């Protein structure tokens, strides 16, 4: 009985880790999409500031990707530890 409960807990932990990693990936995709959309709007409104807008967009996209990677790593650590 105890072994069955432990196996069920392990299965639900794997499911939770997979859902968490998926949510992190979806959130990163949505965030980067919004960044790109806002940057294109800003460039369309002020074309002379294209290089500044592009460099800021790349920095912010890298930060969003870093947070998403951190979330996926935390999910994997919860799964294996």
Chimera marker file (.cmm) of the C-alpha trace (Angstrom):
<marker_set name="trace">
<marker id="1" x="0.000" y="0.000" z="0.000" r="1" g="1" b="0" radius="0.5"/>
<marker id="2" x="2.800" y="2.404" z="0.906" r="1" g="1" b="0" radius="0.5"/>
<marker id="3" x="4.743" y="1.490" z="-2.228" r="1" g="1" b="0" radius="0.5"/>
<marker id="4" x="1.701" y="2.220" z="-4.375" r="1" g="1" b="0" radius="0.5"/>
<marker id="5" x="1.291" y="5.635" z="-2.751" r="1" g="1" b="0" radius="0.5"/>
<marker id="6" x="4.964" y="6.441" z="-3.400" r="1" g="1" b="0" radius="0.5"/>
<marker id="7" x="4.662" y="5.431" z="-7.046" r="1" g="1" b="0" radius="0.5"/>
<marker id="8" x="1.580" y="7.604" z="-7.463" r="1" g="1" b="0" radius="0.5"/>
<marker id="9" x="3.399" y="10.537" z="-5.857" r="1" g="1" b="0" radius="0.5"/>
<marker id="10" x="6.360" y="10.080" z="-8.207" r="1" g="1" b="0" radius="0.5"/>
<marker id="11" x="4.054" y="10.016" z="-11.214" r="1" g="1" b="0" radius="0.5"/>
<marker id="12" x="2.276" y="13.188" z="-10.126" r="1" g="1" b="0" radius="0.5"/>
<marker id="13" x="5.667" y="14.860" z="-9.523" r="1" g="1" b="0" radius="0.5"/>
<marker id="14" x="6.706" y="14.066" z="-13.090" r="1" g="1" b="0" radius="0.5"/>
<marker id="15" x="3.428" y="15.431" z="-14.390" r="1" g="1" b="0" radius="0.5"/>
<marker id="16" x="3.812" y="18.598" z="-12.313" r="1" g="1" b="0" radius="0.5"/>
<marker id="17" x="7.372" y="19.141" z="-13.523" r="1" g="1" b="0" radius="0.5"/>
<marker id="18" x="6.306" y="18.690" z="-17.144" r="1" g="1" b="0" radius="0.5"/>
<marker id="19" x="3.412" y="21.123" z="-16.744" r="1" g="1" b="0" radius="0.5"/>
<marker id="20" x="5.699" y="23.642" z="-15.038" r="1" g="1" b="0" radius="0.5"/>
<marker id="21" x="8.275" y="23.441" z="-17.819" r="1" g="1" b="0" radius="0.5"/>
<marker id="22" x="5.538" y="23.830" z="-20.424" r="1" g="1" b="0" radius="0.5"/>
<marker id="23" x="4.095" y="26.889" z="-18.715" r="1" g="1" b="0" radius="0.5"/>
<marker id="24" x="7.566" y="28.431" z="-18.505" r="1" g="1" b="0" radius="0.5"/>
<marker id="25" x="8.147" y="27.855" z="-22.223" r="1" g="1" b="0" radius="0.5"/>
<marker id="26" x="4.740" y="29.261" z="-23.157" r="1" g="1" b="0" radius="0.5"/>
<marker id="27" x="5.321" y="32.308" z="-20.956" r="1" g="1" b="0" radius="0.5"/>
<marker id="28" x="8.693" y="32.961" z="-22.558" r="1" g="1" b="0" radius="0.5"/>
<marker id="29" x="7.199" y="32.675" z="-26.034" r="1" g="1" b="0" radius="0.5"/>
<marker id="30" x="4.428" y="35.110" z="-25.208" r="1" g="1" b="0" radius="0.5"/>
<marker id="31" x="6.861" y="37.531" z="-23.592" r="1" g="1" b="0" radius="0.5"/>
<marker id="32" x="9.253" y="37.550" z="-26.520" r="1" g="1" b="0" radius="0.5"/>
<marker id="33" x="6.332" y="37.948" z="-28.920" r="1" g="1" b="0" radius="0.5"/>
<marker id="34" x="5.153" y="41.025" z="-27.061" r="1" g="1" b="0" radius="0.5"/>
<marker id="35" x="8.680" y="42.426" z="-26.992" r="1" g="1" b="0" radius="0.5"/>
<marker id="36" x="9.031" y="41.984" z="-30.746" r="1" g="1" b="0" radius="0.5"/>
<marker id="37" x="5.618" y="43.453" z="-31.428" r="1" g="1" b="0" radius="0.5"/>
<marker id="38" x="6.265" y="46.508" z="-29.277" r="1" g="1" b="0" radius="0.5"/>
<marker id="39" x="9.689" y="47.001" z="-30.814" r="1" g="1" b="0" radius="0.5"/>
<marker id="40" x="8.277" y="46.910" z="-34.344" r="1" g="1" b="0" radius="0.5"/>
<marker id="41" x="5.628" y="49.451" z="-33.360" r="1" g="1" b="0" radius="0.5"/>
<marker id="42" x="8.271" y="51.704" z="-31.845" r="1" g="1" b="0" radius="0.5"/>
<marker id="43" x="10.478" y="51.424" z="-34.925" r="1" g="1" b="0" radius="0.5"/>
<marker id="44" x="7.506" y="52.246" z="-37.156" r="1" g="1" b="0" radius="0.5"/>
<marker id="45" x="6.766" y="55.353" z="-35.098" r="1" g="1" b="0" radius="0.5"/>
<marker id="46" x="10.369" y="56.511" z="-34.807" r="1" g="1" b="0" radius="0.5"/>
<marker id="47" x="12.587" y="55.006" z="-37.535" r="1" g="1" b="0" radius="0.5"/>
<marker id="48" x="15.650" y="57.044" z="-36.591" r="1" g="1" b="0" radius="0.5"/>
<marker id="49" x="15.882" y="55.218" z="-33.247" r="1" g="1" b="0" radius="0.5"/>
<marker id="50" x="16.001" y="51.756" z="-34.829" r="1" g="1" b="0" radius="0.5"/>
<marker id="51" x="19.431" y="50.762" z="-33.512" r="1" g="1" b="0" radius="0.5"/>
<marker id="52" x="18.635" y="51.796" z="-29.925" r="1" g="1" b="0" radius="0.5"/>
<marker id="53" x="15.288" y="50.022" z="-29.986" r="1" g="1" b="0" radius="0.5"/>
<marker id="54" x="16.785" y="46.872" z="-31.498" r="1" g="1" b="0" radius="0.5"/>
<marker id="55" x="19.584" y="46.663" z="-28.934" r="1" g="1" b="0" radius="0.5"/>
<marker id="56" x="17.162" y="47.153" z="-26.042" r="1" g="1" b="0" radius="0.5"/>
<marker id="57" x="14.844" y="44.528" z="-27.520" r="1" g="1" b="0" radius="0.5"/>
<marker id="58" x="17.658" y="41.972" z="-27.732" r="1" g="1" b="0" radius="0.5"/>
<marker id="59" x="18.722" y="42.609" z="-24.127" r="1" g="1" b="0" radius="0.5"/>
<marker id="60" x="15.179" y="42.258" z="-22.806" r="1" g="1" b="0" radius="0.5"/>
<marker id="61" x="14.546" y="39.118" z="-24.879" r="1" g="1" b="0" radius="0.5"/>
<marker id="62" x="17.722" y="37.582" z="-23.457" r="1" g="1" b="0" radius="0.5"/>
<marker id="63" x="16.530" y="38.345" z="-19.921" r="1" g="1" b="0" radius="0.5"/>
<marker id="64" x="13.147" y="36.735" z="-20.620" r="1" g="1" b="0" radius="0.5"/>
<marker id="65" x="14.857" y="33.643" z="-22.029" r="1" g="1" b="0" radius="0.5"/>
<marker id="66" x="17.097" y="33.487" z="-18.967" r="1" g="1" b="0" radius="0.5"/>
<marker id="67" x="14.122" y="33.508" z="-16.624" r="1" g="1" b="0" radius="0.5"/>
<marker id="68" x="12.391" y="30.810" z="-18.687" r="1" g="1" b="0" radius="0.5"/>
<marker id="69" x="15.510" y="28.647" z="-18.657" r="1" g="1" b="0" radius="0.5"/>
<marker id="70" x="15.777" y="29.101" z="-14.907" r="1" g="1" b="0" radius="0.5"/>
<marker id="71" x="12.147" y="27.978" z="-14.507" r="1" g="1" b="0" radius="0.5"/>
<marker id="72" x="12.727" y="24.873" z="-16.641" r="1" g="1" b="0" radius="0.5"/>
<marker id="73" x="15.842" y="24.000" z="-14.635" r="1" g="1" b="0" radius="0.5"/>
<marker id="74" x="13.915" y="24.356" z="-11.376" r="1" g="1" b="0" radius="0.5"/>
<marker id="75" x="11.238" y="22.019" z="-12.758" r="1" g="1" b="0" radius="0.5"/>
<marker id="76" x="13.884" y="19.465" z="-13.719" r="1" g="1" b="0" radius="0.5"/>
<marker id="77" x="15.516" y="19.728" z="-10.294" r="1" g="1" b="0" radius="0.5"/>
<marker id="78" x="12.158" y="19.161" z="-8.631" r="1" g="1" b="0" radius="0.5"/>
<marker id="79" x="11.719" y="16.110" z="-10.830" r="1" g="1" b="0" radius="0.5"/>
<marker id="80" x="15.076" y="14.474" z="-10.132" r="1" g="1" b="0" radius="0.5"/>
<marker id="81" x="15.790" y="15.543" z="-6.552" r="1" g="1" b="0" radius="0.5"/>
<link id1="1" id2="2" r="1" g="1" b="0" radius="0.2"/>
<link id1="2" id2="3" r="1" g="1" b="0" radius="0.2"/>
<link id1="3" id2="4" r="1" g="1" b="0" radius="0.2"/>
<link id1="4" id2="5" r="1" g="1" b="0" radius="0.2"/>
<link id1="5" id2="6" r="1" g="1" b="0" radius="0.2"/>
<link id1="6" id2="7" r="1" g="1" b="0" radius="0.2"/>
<link id1="7" id2="8" r="1" g="1" b="0" radius="0.2"/>
<link id1="8" id2="9" r="1" g="1" b="0" radius="0.2"/>
<link id1="9" id2="10" r="1" g="1" b="0" radius="0.2"/>
<link id1="10" id2="11" r="1" g="1" b="0" radius="0.2"/>
<link id1="11" id2="12" r="1" g="1" b="0" radius="0.2"/>
<link id1="12" id2="13" r="1" g="1" b="0" radius="0.2"/>
<link id1="13" id2="14" r="1" g="1" b="0" radius="0.2"/>
<link id1="14" id2="15" r="1" g="1" b="0" radius="0.2"/>
<link id1="15" id2="16" r="1" g="1" b="0" radius="0.2"/>
<link id1="16" id2="17" r="1" g="1" b="0" radius="0.2"/>
<link id1="17" id2="18" r="1" g="1" b="0" radius="0.2"/>
<link id1="18" id2="19" r="1" g="1" b="0" radius="0.2"/>
<link id1="19" id2="20" r="1" g="1" b="0" radius="0.2"/>
<link id1="20" id2="21" r="1" g="1" b="0" radius="0.2"/>
<link id1="21" id2="22" r="1" g="1" b="0" radius="0.2"/>
<link id1="22" id2="23" r="1" g="1" b="0" radius="0.2"/>
<link id1="23" id2="24" r="1" g="1" b="0" radius="0.2"/>
<link id1="24" id2="25" r="1" g="1" b="0" radius="0.2"/>
<link id1="25" id2="26" r="1" g="1" b="0" radius="0.2"/>
<link id1="26" id2="27" r="1" g="1" b="0" radius="0.2"/>
<link id1="27" id2="28" r="1" g="1" b="0" radius="0.2"/>
<link id1="28" id2="29" r="1" g="1" b="0" radius="0.2"/>
<link id1="29" id2="30" r="1" g="1" b="0" radius="0.2"/>
<link id1="30" id2="31" r="1" g="1" b="0" radius="0.2"/>
<link id1="31" id2="32" r="1" g="1" b="0" radius="0.2"/>
<link id1="32" id2="33" r="1" g="1" b="0" radius="0.2"/>
<link id1="33" id2="34" r="1" g="1" b="0" radius="0.2"/>
<link id1="34" id2="35" r="1" g="1" b="0" radius="0.2"/>
<link id1="35" id2="36" r="1" g="1" b="0" radius="0.2"/>
<link id1="36" id2="37" r="1" g="1" b="0" radius="0.2"/>
<link id1="37" id2="38" r="1" g="1" b="0" radius="0.2"/>
<link id1="38" id2="39" r="1" g="1" b="0" radius="0.2"/>
<link id1="39" id2="40" r="1" g="1" b="0" radius="0.2"/>
<link id1="40" id2="41" r="1" g="1" b="0" radius="0.2"/>
<link id1="41" id2="42" r="1" g="1" b="0" radius="0.2"/>
<link id1="42" id2="43" r="1" g="1" b="0" radius="0.2"/>
<link id1="43" id2="44" r="1" g="1" b="0" radius="0.2"/>
<link id1="44" id2="45" r="1" g="1" b="0" radius="0.2"/>
<link id1="45" id2="46" r="1" g="1" b="0" radius="0.2"/>
<link id1="46" id2="47" r="1" g="1" b="0" radius="0.2"/>
<link id1="47" id2="48" r="1" g="1" b="0" radius="0.2"/>
<link id1="48" id2="49" r="1" g="1" b="0" radius="0.2"/>
<link id1="49" id2="50" r="1" g="1" b="0" radius="0.2"/>
<link id1="50" id2="51" r="1" g="1" b="0" radius="0.2"/>
<link id1="51" id2="52" r="1" g="1" b="0" radius="0.2"/>
<link id1="52" id2="53" r="1" g="1" b="0" radius="0.2"/>
<link id1="53" id2="54" r="1" g="1" b="0" radius="0.2"/>
<link id1="54" id2="55" r="1" g="1" b="0" radius="0.2"/>
<link id1="55" id2="56" r="1" g="1" b="0" radius="0.2"/>
<link id1="56" id2="57" r="1" g="1" b="0" radius="0.2"/>
<link id1="57" id2="58" r="1" g="1" b="0" radius="0.2"/>
<link id1="58" id2="59" r="1" g="1" b="0" radius="0.2"/>
<link id1="59" id2="60" r="1" g="1" b="0" radius="0.2"/>
<link id1="60" id2="61" r="1" g="1" b="0" radius="0.2"/>
<link id1="61" id2="62" r="1" g="1" b="0" radius="0.2"/>
<link id1="62" id2="63" r="1" g="1" b="0" radius="0.2"/>
<link id1="63" id2="64" r="1" g="1" b="0" radius="0.2"/>
<link id1="64" id2="65" r="1" g="1" b="0" radius="0.2"/>
<link id1="65" id2="66" r="1" g="1" b="0" radius="0.2"/>
<link id1="66" id2="67" r="1" g="1" b="0" radius="0.2"/>
<link id1="67" id2="68" r="1" g="1" b="0" radius="0.2"/>
<link id1="68" id2="69" r="1" g="1" b="0" radius="0.2"/>
<link id1="69" id2="70" r="1" g="1" b="0" radius="0.2"/>
<link id1="70" id2="71" r="1" g="1" b="0" radius="0.2"/>
<link id1="71" id2="72" r="1" g="1" b="0" radius="0.2"/>
<link id1="72" id2="73" r="1" g="1" b="0" radius="0.2"/>
<link id1="73" id2="74" r="1" g="1" b="0" radius="0.2"/>
<link id1="74" id2="75" r="1" g="1" b="0" radius="0.2"/>
<link id1="75" id2="76" r="1" g="1" b="0" radius="0.2"/>
<link id1="76" id2="77" r="1" g="1" b="0" radius="0.2"/>
<link id1="77" id2="78" r="1" g="1" b="0" radius="0.2"/>
<link id1="78" id2="79" r="1" g="1" b="0" radius="0.2"/>
<link id1="79" id2="80" r="1" g="1" b="0" radius="0.2"/>
<link id1="80" id2="81" r="1" g="1" b="0" radius="0.2"/>
</marker_set>
